Amino acid sequence: MTIKTILYIIITPIVIWALDSVNINKIFKKNRYYQARLFYLILTLSLSYLIVNFFYDFSLYTKIA
């Protein structure tokens, strides 16, 4: 496994845990449960991608210096 895969395995549950405290259903209209879940999924994947790439790039740049 690559380091990015390991980072995804570690970061994704942390992002899900952090987003669990936000009540996303209040942002959406009534009876829009599936759209709220889809938004939650997209937000989770996006944040995981950004955080993993940040840590990965940070580790690459610190090895060079």
Backbone as a printed PyTorch tensor [residue, N CA C, xyz], in Angstrom:
tensor([[[  0.8330,  -1.1870,   0.0000],
         [  0.0000,   0.0000,   0.0000],
         [  0.8710,   1.2420,   0.0000]],

        [[  0.4100,   2.2330,  -0.7040],
         [  1.1510,   3.4850,  -0.7380],
         [  0.7850,   4.3330,   0.4750]],

        [[  1.5800,   5.3530,   0.6940],
         [  1.3380,   6.2310,   1.8340],
         [  0.0290,   6.9980,   1.6640]],

        [[ -0.3380,   7.3200,   0.4230],
         [ -1.6090,   8.0190,   0.1930],
         [ -2.8030,   7.1520,   0.5650]],

        [[ -2.7320,   5.8730,   0.2650],
         [ -3.8200,   4.9650,   0.6130],
         [ -3.9690,   4.8730,   2.1250]],

        [[ -2.8600,   4.7850,   2.8180],
         [ -2.8960,   4.7320,   4.2780],
         [ -3.4690,   6.0230,   4.8480]],

        [[ -3.0750,   7.1520,   4.2550],
         [ -3.6160,   8.4310,   4.7110],
         [ -5.1210,   8.5100,   4.4770]],

        [[ -5.5940,   8.0160,   3.3320],
         [ -7.0350,   8.0010,   3.0780],
         [ -7.7710,   7.1420,   4.1070]],

        [[ -7.1920,   5.9990,   4.4540],
         [ -7.8210,   5.1160,   5.4230],
         [ -7.8990,   5.7730,   6.8010]],

        [[ -6.9220,   6.5840,   7.1290],
         [ -6.9090,   7.2540,   8.4310],
         [ -7.7720,   8.5160,   8.4230]],

        [[ -7.6920,   9.3130,   7.3790],
         [ -8.3290,  10.6290,   7.3470],
         [ -9.8360,  10.5500,   7.1120]],

        [[-10.2900,   9.6480,   6.2620],
         [-11.7130,   9.5970,   5.9190],
         [-12.6110,   9.3600,   7.1330]],

        [[-12.3180,   8.4210,   8.0280],
         [-13.1700,   8.2940,   9.2170],
         [-13.1200,   9.5220,  10.1300]],

        [[-11.9810,  10.1970,  10.1640],
         [-11.8830,  11.4130,  10.9810],
         [-12.7640,  12.5110,  10.4030]],

        [[-12.7810,  12.6380,   9.0840],
         [-13.6350,  13.6340,   8.4370],
         [-15.1070,  13.2970,   8.6520]],

        [[-15.4670,  12.0280,   8.5350],
         [-16.8480,  11.6170,   8.7770],
         [-17.2420,  11.9190,  10.2150]],

        [[-16.3670,  11.6450,  11.1520],
         [-16.6330,  11.9210,  12.5630],
         [-16.8100,  13.4210,  12.8080]],

        [[-15.9770,  14.2320,  12.1590],
         [-16.0730,  15.6770,  12.3370],
         [-17.3460,  16.2390,  11.6940]],

        [[-17.7040,  15.7410,  10.5220],
         [-18.9160,  16.2310,   9.8600],
         [-20.1890,  15.7140,  10.5100]],

        [[-20.0800,  14.7000,  11.3200],
         [-21.2480,  14.1470,  12.0010],
         [-21.8440,  15.1490,  12.9890]],

        [[-21.0540,  16.0880,  13.4340],
         [-21.5600,  17.0710,  14.3910],
         [-22.3750,  18.1680,  13.7140]],

        [[-22.3150,  18.2620,  12.3810],
         [-23.0500,  19.2870,  11.6460],
         [-24.3830,  18.7040,  11.1930]],

        [[-25.4640,  19.4150,  11.4880],
         [-26.7860,  18.9670,  11.0530],
         [-27.0510,  19.5100,   9.6510]],

        [[-26.6880,  18.7330,   8.6580],
         [-26.8010,  19.1630,   7.2710],
         [-28.2580,  19.2020,   6.8200]],

        [[-29.1250,  18.4210,   7.4340],
         [-30.5320,  18.3870,   7.0320],
         [-31.2250,  19.7240,   7.2520]],

        [[-30.7450,  20.5300,   8.1860],
         [-31.3600,  21.8420,   8.4310],
         [-31.0790,  22.8230,   7.2980]],

        [[-30.0190,  22.5860,   6.5370],
         [-29.6680,  23.4700,   5.4190],
         [-30.6220,  23.2470,   4.2460]],

        [[-31.1020,  22.0290,   4.0820],
         [-31.9230,  21.6660,   2.9340],
         [-33.4090,  21.8300,   3.2390]],

        [[-34.2080,  21.8530,   2.1880],
         [-35.6550,  21.9370,   2.3260],
         [-36.1850,  20.6370,   2.9230]],

        [[-37.4280,  20.6710,   3.3460],
         [-38.0550,  19.4650,   3.9030],
         [-38.1550,  18.3820,   2.8350]],

        [[-38.0510,  17.1460,   3.2680],
         [-38.1730,  15.9610,   2.4090],
         [-37.1000,  15.9010,   1.3270]],

        [[-35.9400,  16.4410,   1.5950],
         [-34.8060,  16.3600,   0.6690],
         [-33.6850,  15.5350,   1.3060]],

        [[-34.0620,  14.4110,   1.8750],
         [-33.1220,  13.5780,   2.6250],
         [-32.0160,  13.0300,   1.7310]],

        [[-32.3600,  12.5420,   0.5610],
         [-31.3580,  11.9250,  -0.3200],
         [-30.3720,  12.9610,  -0.8630]],

        [[-30.8500,  14.1370,  -1.1320],
         [-29.9440,  15.1890,  -1.5850],
         [-29.0020,  15.6160,  -0.4670]],

        [[-29.5010,  15.6380,   0.7570],
         [-28.6440,  15.9720,   1.8950],
         [-27.5800,  14.8940,   2.1060]],

        [[-27.9440,  13.6340,   1.9460],
         [-26.9740,  12.5360,   2.0880],
         [-25.9260,  12.5890,   0.9800]],

        [[-26.3580,  12.8850,  -0.2290],
         [-25.4190,  12.9920,  -1.3420],
         [-24.4530,  14.1540,  -1.1160]],

        [[-24.9670,  15.2730,  -0.6300],
         [-24.1120,  16.4110,  -0.3060],
         [-23.1120,  16.0330,   0.7820]],

        [[-23.5570,  15.3050,   1.7870],
         [-22.6850,  14.8390,   2.8680],
         [-21.5750,  13.9390,   2.3200]],

        [[-21.9160,  13.0540,   1.4040],
         [-20.9330,  12.1600,   0.8010],
         [-19.9140,  12.9370,  -0.0310]],

        [[-20.3810,  13.8540,  -0.8540],
         [-19.4790,  14.6560,  -1.6850],
         [-18.5820,  15.5180,  -0.8110]],

        [[-19.1320,  16.1010,   0.2360],
         [-18.3430,  16.9270,   1.1450],
         [-17.2890,  16.0920,   1.8680]],

        [[-17.6390,  14.8940,   2.2720],
         [-16.6870,  14.0040,   2.9370],
         [-15.5430,  13.6230,   2.0070]],

        [[-15.8620,  13.2250,   0.7950],
         [-14.8260,  12.8410,  -0.1580],
         [-13.9370,  14.0200,  -0.5310]],

        [[-14.5360,  15.1890,  -0.6980],
         [-13.7590,  16.3760,  -1.0580],
         [-12.8000,  16.7810,   0.0560]],

        [[-13.2950,  16.8200,   1.2730],
         [-12.4320,  17.1810,   2.3980],
         [-11.3290,  16.1530,   2.6060]],

        [[-11.6550,  14.8850,   2.4560],
         [-10.6380,  13.8450,   2.5990],
         [ -9.5540,  14.0070,   1.5450]],

        [[ -9.9520,  14.2740,   0.3210],
         [ -8.9950,  14.4750,  -0.7690],
         [ -8.0690,  15.6550,  -0.4740]],

        [[ -8.6400,  16.7650,  -0.0570],
         [ -7.8360,  17.9570,   0.2200],
         [ -6.8790,  17.7420,   1.3860]],

        [[ -7.3430,  17.1250,   2.4440],
         [ -6.5050,  16.9190,   3.6280],
         [ -5.3800,  15.9350,   3.3340]],

        [[ -5.6890,  14.8390,   2.6410],
         [ -4.6610,  13.8500,   2.3140],
         [ -3.6020,  14.4590,   1.4110]],

        [[ -4.0200,  15.1960,   0.4010],
         [ -3.0440,  15.8160,  -0.4940],
         [ -2.2080,  16.8620,   0.2260]],

        [[ -2.8020,  17.5820,   1.1580],
         [ -2.0310,  18.5500,   1.9380],
         [ -0.9390,  17.8520,   2.7400]],

        [[ -1.3070,  16.8070,   3.4790],
         [ -0.3140,  16.1000,   4.2890],
         [  0.7410,  15.4140,   3.4300]],

        [[  0.3190,  14.8570,   2.2990],
         [  1.2590,  14.1770,   1.4070],
         [  2.2500,  15.1790,   0.8080]],

        [[  1.7530,  16.2900,   0.3000],
         [  2.6290,  17.3130,  -0.2620],
         [  3.5380,  17.9130,   0.8130]],

        [[  2.9930,  18.1130,   1.9890],
         [  3.7800,  18.6460,   3.0830],
         [  4.9320,  17.7100,   3.4410]],

        [[  4.6520,  16.4030,   3.4450],
         [  5.7170,  15.4450,   3.7690],
         [  6.7730,  15.3980,   2.6530]],

        [[  6.3570,  15.5530,   1.4130],
         [  7.3300,  15.5820,   0.3010],
         [  8.2200,  16.8160,   0.3760]],

        [[  7.6320,  17.9560,   0.6430],
         [  8.4230,  19.1990,   0.6800],
         [  9.3540,  19.2460,   1.8770]],

        [[  8.9620,  18.6630,   2.9850],
         [  9.8490,  18.6860,   4.1520],
         [ 11.0200,  17.7070,   3.9900]],

        [[ 10.8790,  16.6830,   3.1830],
         [ 11.9880,  15.7540,   2.9380],
         [ 13.0510,  16.3990,   2.0660]],

        [[ 12.6440,  17.3030,   1.1750],
         [ 13.5950,  17.9640,   0.2800],
         [ 14.4630,  18.9600,   1.0470]],

        [[ 13.8470,  19.6820,   1.9600],
         [ 14.5650,  20.7430,   2.6600],
         [ 15.5150,  20.2290,   3.7030]]])
